[in-house]
Every structure is written in structure tokens, then in C-alpha cells.
Amino acid sequence: MPRSSLGVSASNALTARWVEQVGESRADFVLSGAAVWPLLAFLAAAADDAARGELEQAAGIPADRALACANDVIEVVDRAAGAHGAIGLWVHHDLPLRMAWASELSADIVGRLRGEPMEDQAMLDAWVREHTLGVLDRLPIQLEAKTALLLAACLAIRTHWATPFEDSGLPLRPSSGPWIGLSPHGLGGTFEDLDRVGVVDTQSGAVTVFNSQGADEIDVHLILGPENLSAGALLSKIIAALTQPGAWRRGSDLRTGDTAPGLVVEEVVRHDPVPPYIDVLTVAFEVSADHDLLREPDLFGLRTAMDSRFGHFPGISDWPLAVRQARQSGRAIFSAKGFEAAAVTAISMDLLGAALLLPLPEYTVRVIKVVFDQPFGFLAVDRSSQLVLFAGWVETPARYPNAELYEGDNPMFRIGRS
């Protein structure tokens, strides 16, 4: 397996494990394994003893290959149109740093902390705003006077749809499911490329996936599965299927009468001769989340590294260091025009001891109708490498502006699945 493929596969595997844990309960979230995995790989290369083994297991690669694989994943992000990434390392001005390790940070950003938490915090918050394209505005951890080292990664994407959605002009009014009574902001679209929709058959049932497809190299997959699957299990199955073409039934292979969650293939009568197409109805959403990585230390290989009785990173410095904080903040916004998302991950270390008038011809057309009118997942993926950049779940859709004007029992406003 090429080195780059190893890093992408390992990063996706971490994302799949993470969404399985976070998605046990169906609640809104967004996360980016790709904005954590390179940091774990860098730490694995510098750790010793038990901490090294745990970080190797979390990263899914040998420590002696971790630096190269981390840089390969970072290069995938750097090459991806519509994506922006940055790595930063800041150390206390008195901490002796092993530059052989620090020089491997592909972004080549090594700075010094001034030792004044408020000034350092303001500096790093500005760094976050710059490298998340303004989607996020601050570091997810609070610096302390005894913070000796901070390693951070930002990842942001901003893409416009190759074919924009249309604002429905009315709130979507689901007639069944958890969103009855809500008035989500509905978005609709028709698309001629039938293979932008696919069905993945799992042991728990079929899963519907629609590719919103950015104009650059970013694909945003909307995912609707059986109600018996948790959000985490659903997303992890699709992450695994991304690189397995045989796992998918393409839209062009679906036939009249085929169904899947939120999907039905029908024949409709039109008065213009058009080819088969996809008719999609979904919702706008904005999702934000904060994650404390130390609440799941085994997932991220940080249990031993948290032990402040000993130092664990001789590859970073001769001085003893232990992980003090590790957090990620993320935000994702889906609209009629496009998608943007950002995540920032930070790991800090302490120094120990520190209508028609005429009849018209009629044509029968096959249409794949897809409706996302209940909670669903999403994956933002780099098209060429299939690196999962962001994963998340939409439990609460964006509310239609002035939705109260349309609420009630008037059937003319009931749009969605009948």
C-alpha cells in the first residue's frame, strides 16, 4: 500500500471509530478525524514506552512511519481544492525543543509562547480565525501559565455546489417521523447524473447516500439509514464503503419500484422529453460541537500520555512532558449554495513539576426521488483520495425564516413525503 494510502486509511479508520462513540445517541454533532489524526501521529513518533504503544494503536500505524504518513495526509489536504489546513507548534520560551522532530511538521510553524496566558490566547485565537476561514474564532482549550507546549491543527473547507439547490420558498413540513411539527428550511434540486445517489446494503438494512458534489474536489454525502442503526454505526459503515465500489448500488442501476430509506424510484409523466433524473428534497443545517478528547483517552491513545507523574515525549524535549488538555471544536453549514466546515484541534502539555391551455405530448420518465425529512448523517470527503474531512449528524435542521406564518393545519403548506 502506498504511504499516502496508509495515512488516509488510518485517518478514516480513526474517524469511523470516533463517530461510533459520539453517535451512540442521535444528537447533532460534527467532528474531524483528519484534524486529529496527524497530531496523534506526530506524538507517536516522539513518545516512548507505553505512551508510544497506545498512540501507535490509536493512529493505526507504526511509530517509525508516523511522521511520513502524517505529512502525507497533510499534503492531501493541501492539494485538495476547497480545503485549507494548518499545523502549529508553540513551546514555552525556556523549553529546549528537539528540532529533528519539530522540523518534520510539514507546515513548518514553530513559535514561542510568551508565558502570558492572555496574550498567548489572543495570538492563538487569531491563528484559528485565519486558518479556519473565519468559521471558528478561538482555540478550544484555555492556556495556563504552566503550559509548556501546544500542538494544534486546523482544517477548513468551503465549497460551492456544482449544481446549486433551490430554496423551496416554503418550510418543509414532514408528514411522518421525528420532524413532525417542525418547520425546517427546505432545499430542493434535480440532477441528471443518476450515480450521484447510491444505495449501500448492510446487515441492518439499506442506506441511502446522495452526493451533493462541490464544484471543486469536495463531495458532501447526505446519508439516511434504517431507524434501528445509531448515527455512529450508520456513518462508520459508509466510511468503510467509500473505498469499496462493490458495496454500492449506483443510481443508474436502480429500477422502477426500488426503495431505500427516503428513496423511491418511480415513473412520472412529463410534457417534455427529459432523461431520467434525481429529485432531491433536503434541509439546510448548521451544526456545531465541542469534543474533549481526554474523555475517551483510549480512542486517541492518550491514557498514558495524561499521566503527569512521568514524562512521555523524549522525542520532543529532554524535559519531561505530559498531556494536559486535548480538545476539538467544529462547525458545519449546509445551504442552497454550498457547504463550509471547520475544525480546530489543540493538545497542550505541561512541564512536570509545571397550469396548460392546450394538450401537450406526454412522456414517461424514471425519477429517483430522495427526501431527507428526518435525521440524517453527512460526510465531507476529498474526492481524489477519499479522505474523510468531516463527519456529522443532523438531528435539528435549520428552521425556515418566519416559519410561524406557515405553521398549522393548512394542507397547501405540507411539503415532503406523502
Beta strands, then each sheet from edge to edge (+ up, - down):
strand 1: 29-31
strand 2: 83-92
strand 3: 110-113
strand 4: 147-160
strand 5: 166-171
strand 6: 185-191
strand 7: 197-202
strand 8: 205-211
strand 9: 218-224
strand 10: 248-250
strand 11: 259-260
strand 12: 263-270
strand 13: 277-283
strand 14: 285-292
strand 15: 321-334
strand 16: 338-351
strand 17: 363-371
strand 18: 376-382
strand 19: 388-394
sheet 1: 1+ 19- 18+ 9- 8+ 7- 10+
sheet 2: 3+ 2+ 4- 16+ 15- 14+
sheet 3: 5+ 6- 13+ 17+ 12- 11+
end
